[in-house]
C-alpha cells in the first residue's frame, strides 16, 4: 500500500527510472548501466515542492536482484537544480 508522508505527498509503490532494450544471441551477455541520482528519490508534494526523505529505498534490478539504499537524517526540501546538503547529515 502507498503511504503518505508528512508533507502530503504519496510515495509510489514502485517507480521505473530506467529501461534499455538489449538484443542478445543465445548465451550472450551484455552490461547495461543506469545512473541513479538523488533526484530519483525525490517525492513531490501536492503544492509542487520536492522533498527528500530518510528511509530505506529498495532498488530492483530485473526480477532477481535487489539492493537497499538507506538515507539518514531529516527530510529536506529540494530547493533548486543544485542542492547543498548540510555537513552534519549522512546521506
PyMOL commands that set and color helices and strands:
alter all, ss='L'
color gray80, all
select helices_A, chain A and resi 38-41
alter helices_A, ss='H'
color red, helices_A
select strands_A, chain A and resi 43-44+50-52+55-61+65-71+76-78
alter strands_A, ss='S'
color yellow, strands_A
deselect
rebuild
show_as cartoon
